[in-house]
Amino acid sequence: MATTPQHCPGFEQFKNLKTFTCKCPDCSASKEIFSDEFDKPHKCDSCGKEIDFTQCKLDAGS
């Protein structure tokens, strides 16, 4: 008898991801990214300016 998985397929590869939160330097809106996206360019969802993620902090709850 097969058992039902307790989580979605592929979960294992993402369970160690961390969440980072940055504030846009122009409009101060918060932007959240995952650690595997840290080296990709990101733009503010509010004003569209590029965000410098070297200024991010790691979320304590992640």
C-alpha positions in Angstrom: 0.0 0.0 0.0 1.4 3.4 -1.0 1.6 6.2 1.5 0.6 9.8 0.7 3.5 12.3 0.7 3.3 14.7 3.6 4.6 17.6 1.5 4.8 18.5 -2.2 7.3 16.9 -4.5 10.5 18.9 -4.7 10.1 20.2 -1.1 13.5 18.8 0.0 15.5 21.1 -2.3 13.8 24.2 -0.9 13.6 23.4 2.9 16.9 25.2 3.6 16.0 28.5 1.8 16.2 31.7 3.8 14.1 34.8 3.3 15.6 38.2 3.0 13.7 41.5 3.3 14.9 44.8 1.8 13.5 48.3 1.8 13.6 50.2 -1.4 16.0 53.1 -1.1 13.6 55.4 -3.0 10.2 54.6 -1.6 10.9 52.4 1.5 8.6 49.6 0.4 9.6 46.2 1.6 10.7 43.5 -0.9 11.1 39.9 0.1 13.3 37.4 -1.7 14.6 33.9 -1.1 18.2 33.1 -0.7 18.4 31.2 -4.0 17.4 34.5 -5.8 19.9 36.7 -4.0 22.3 37.0 -7.0 19.5 38.0 -9.4 18.5 41.6 -10.0 15.2 42.7 -8.3 13.0 45.7 -8.7 10.8 47.3 -6.2 7.2 46.2 -6.6 6.0 49.6 -5.7 8.1 52.1 -7.7 10.0 49.9 -10.1 13.5 51.0 -9.0 16.3 48.4 -8.7 17.0 47.3 -5.2 20.6 46.8 -3.9 20.3 43.5 -2.0 23.7 44.0 -0.3 21.6 46.1 2.1 19.3 43.3 3.1 18.9 41.6 6.4 18.0 37.9 7.0 14.5 37.5 8.5 14.8 36.2 12.0 11.8 33.8 11.6 13.2 31.9 8.6 
